[in-house]
Amino acid sequence: MAAVVAPLPQTAVVAPAPAPTPAPAPSYEWPGAALRVDGDRGAITIRAWQRLLAEIGHYSGRIDGQWGPLSIRAEQSWLKKIGLYTGLIDGDEGQMTIRALQRFLAAKTLYTGLIDGVRGPMTVKAEQT
């Protein structure tokens, strides 16, 4: 008499779910603007900064070339987000805000001056680079 062999149970092969695609990291790079590196923080430089801050979600005002409290609050908000500014987001561009900006520019090797909180020609040239 032949032995009866029970069929093996079928097991489903389940492929692992693909890992979710991480959101791209925000960019903190300079916008594609052709600026004269002249140390003059005029309307062209300010509009470029306003565009950059708008592109990364920190500025919602008009791109008008005027560096006022709304632009300064956007700069402070961005610097706080990247961990370089610990002050209030108050629209007052004091030494603490400028030192944070200088630290950012120095980390990008764009600024080699003192981290002194003075937005002088060296700081402005680094912003334009």
Disulfide bonds with the S-S distance in Angstrom:
none
